[in-house]
Amino acid sequence: MTVAENMGFGLGVFSADRAEVDRKVKKAAEILQLVPLMDRLPKQLSGGQRQRVAIGRAIVKEPEVFLFDEPLSNLDAALRVQTRLEIAKLHDDIGRASMIYVTHDQVEAMTLADKIVLLRAGAAVSEEGSVAQFGTPMDLYHRPQNLFAAEFIGSPKMNVLPGVLVRAEPDHAVVDVRGEQVRVAVDARSAAAGAAVSLGIRPEHLIEGETADGSPLHVTLQHMERLGDASLLYLSVRPDAPLVTLRVEGAAVHKPAEKVTLRLRADQCHLFDASGKAFTRTVALPT
């Protein structure tokens, strides 16, 4: 069947009025920019165009809920971006319909979602089932409720370092990280001094250099990856500690085994207890 016949097939099955079918198909084709392709056969279409035809078949039925199950997984990188933008525009154009979108790609989730349900495979069954966190994209990025959500959202993923709670105040906690004392803007009074904790900070929130802002962390450069617009530095705190990732400008110059001082701002740090549950952050954050 042609593109037009494919898009109108579902309505034709229910013996809908021919004029009504044509009107709805034309409207969907305009939304999806398929008007020039209406007389083509599937073999004459690209993968992205076929995806849009499939979406069009759903649109013409004017459903209240769309279910997208990994709709971009078989597309190349450039087409994936283009189709993602088309789906976002489609949601704006249709307006009244809800969309449930299943994906393993965090970029798709962050850019398309109003709310994210982050599922954790193999999570212990509890009153929340296997839902690691539910909230807006910015909630999951700035207020992860557990280590799984913190490390899943963000690329490169969040740095996580083992530490020991030194003391907890209403507006901050002091954590010992491999001999360095780091101030974290969280309420950790539910934990006792000496408790094992994990400190988290995203690569883009680390500050390089000797500044007065933030707690110092002295590290050694192990490896550098150049990405063009940015570079990633992989840094060692101690031989037995996980490497820390720092995101810097692409033109930054560093040498192997170079000593680097990082600054960890209290308002950019996260803290998790021994079970992986996050302590509440005590700073105003974007919504």
N, C-alpha and C positions, 0 to 999 in steps of 0.2 A: 504494500500500500504506500501511497505518497505520504508526505508529512501531514498534509491536511486531512487525509483519510485516517491516518493513525491517531491524530489528535481528537477527531470526532467519533472514533469507533465506540468508545464507552457510552456516549450518549445515544448513538445509533442502536445499540443493543436494547436500550429501553424505549425504542420507537419514539424518540423525541422529534418534535417538529423540525423539518429540514432547515427552515429559515432560522430557527432558534439555534440549531447546531452550528450553522455557518456563522452566526453572529458571535457566539461564544468562542469558536475556533479563531476567528479573526481577532477578537480582543486578546486572547491568550498569545497569539502569534505576535501581536504588537508589543506586548509586555516583554516577551522573550526574544524579540528581534529576529523572528523567524519568517517574516513576510516574504523575503526574496527566495525562500527555500520551499515554499508550500507545495510545489509540483515535483520535488525531488524524491527519489527512493532512498531507503536507509543506506544502501551501498554507496550512495553519492555523498554521504554526510561524514563529517569528522566525528570523533568520539564526543567532543563537547557539544556538538550540534545534536547528536543523538540523545545526550543527557537532557538537553533543553526540550526536545520533543517529548520525552518521557514525562518531564515536569508539566508540559502543556496538556498532556492527556489527563493529568490530575486536576489542573486548574479549571478546565472546562466544566468539570462536575461541581465546581464552586463548593468544595468541602469546608467544613468548619475547622478541620485539623489535617495538616499534612504530616506524613511520616517520611523523613529522609534517612535512609539507612546507608551510611558510607557512600554518599552520592558522588564524591570526587576521588575515590580511592584508585580508580583506573585511569585517571588523567595525568598527563605530564605536568611538570611544575608550573609552567607558564599558563596552561589552560586551567589548572586548578585555581590559580589566583583569579583569573577572569571569571570563571564560573562561580566562585565564592562571592564575588562582587555582584554578579547577576542574581544570586539567591538572596543576598541582602536587599537589593533593590526590589526584588519580587515581594519580599515580606513587607516593605514600605508601601509598594503600590497596591497590594491586596488589602492591607490594613487590618481587616476584621478577623482574618484566619490566624489560628495558632500553628506553630511549626514545632514538631519534635524531631530533633536532629541528632542522629547517632554518629559518633566519630571517635577515632583514636588520636586524631590530630588536634593538639592543644591550640594551635593557631586558629583553626576553624572554630573551635569552641569559644575562644576568647573574643574573636572578631564578630561572630554571628549571634551569640547568645544574649538574651536578656537575663536568663537564669541558667546556671549550670548544675546538673546533678553528676557529681564525680563518683563513679562506681569503682570499687576496689575488688578485683578478683580474689577469691579465696579468703575474704574477710570473715572474721568470726561472726556468727549469727547473733544479733542483739536486737534491741528494740528498733534500731535504725537499719537493720539488715546489712547489706553490703554497700551502703551509701557512705563514702568517706567524707563528703561535704556537699552541702546545697547552698547556693547563693549566687550573687552577681559575679561576673568575671573579676571585678575589682576586689570583691570580698575574698575570693580564692587567692588572688595575687598578694594582697596586702594583709589579709587576716586569715591565713591558713589555720584550720583548727587542729591539725595534726601533721606529723612528719610526712606522711604519704602525700597529702595535698600540697605541702610546701615544696617537696622535691619534684612532684609531677608537673606543677605549673611553673613555667619559666624556662627559657633556654638561653644560655646554659643553665642547668638546674642550680638550685640554691646550695651554697656552701653550708655544710653541717659539721661542726667540730664538737667533740666530747668535752665536757667541762664539769666543774663542781660548783655548786651554789655556795657563795661565801656569806652573803646576807641578803635579805629581802626587805625593801621599804614599800610604802603604799604606791609610789610612783616609779620605782626602779628597783633593779636587782643588780648585784655585783657577782660576776662569775669568774672563776679561775679557769683559764684556758691554757693548758701547758705552761703554767708559771706566769702567764700574763693576766692581769685583772681587767676585765671588760665590763663596762656599765651597759645595762640593757633596760630599755623603757618598757617594762612589763610589771605586772603585779604577781609576784611569785611567793606570796606569803603563805600559800597552801602547802609549800614544801619546806622541809627543815634544812637548816644550814648543814652543809656536807653532803647533801643529796646529789646524786648523779643527774646531770642535765645535758641537753644538747643545744648549742648555740647555732642559730642559722642566720645567714646574711647573703643576699643575692650578689652575684658578680658585679652588677651595674651599680650597686650601692657602696662598694668598697672604695675608699679614698687612698690614693697612693701619695706618699711623701711625708715629710716632717711638718705637719700642721698642728695647730693647737686644738683642732676640732676632732673629738673622738678619742677612743682608747687605742693605744698603739699595739700592733702585732708585728713582730719581726720575723720575716720569712726569707726563703732562698729560692730563686728562680730555677725551675727544673726544665721547663719547656715553654716555647712560645709558638702560637699558631696565628698566622696572618690571614685575615678574612677580607682584606681590602679596606672597607670602611671602618673596621675595628680589628683589634688583635686581642687574643686571649692568652693570658699568662697563667701558667700552672705553677703554683708555689708551694714549697714545703715548709710547714711549721716545725715539725719534728720528724725524724725518720719513721716513727711508728704511727704518725697521724695522717689522716686523709689529705690529699692535695687540695689547696685552695685555688679557686679560679677567679681571676681578676679580668674585667673587661676594660680595655683602654683604647685610645684613638689608634687608628690604623697606622699612622706615621710614627708611633712611639718606638724608641730605640732602647733595647735592653740586651745584655750579654748573658750567656749561660753561667749559672752559679752566682749571679749577681745578688747581693743582699738588698732586700726591699723592705721598707717600712710601710705597713698598711694602717689606716685609721678606720675604726669601726664606730660609727655614730650610734649613740644609744637609741635614737628614734628609728633607725633603719634595721635594727637587730630583732630577731625572733628568739624565743626560748621555749624549749619543750622538756617535759618531765621524762622520767625513765620509761614510761609506757608510750611515749610519743605524742601525748596530748599537749597542745599549745597553752602557754600561760597568756592571759589577756594583755594585749598591748595597751599602754596608757597614754598614747599620743593620738592627736587628731590625724585621720588618714583620709585619702581620697575615697569617694563613693562611686 
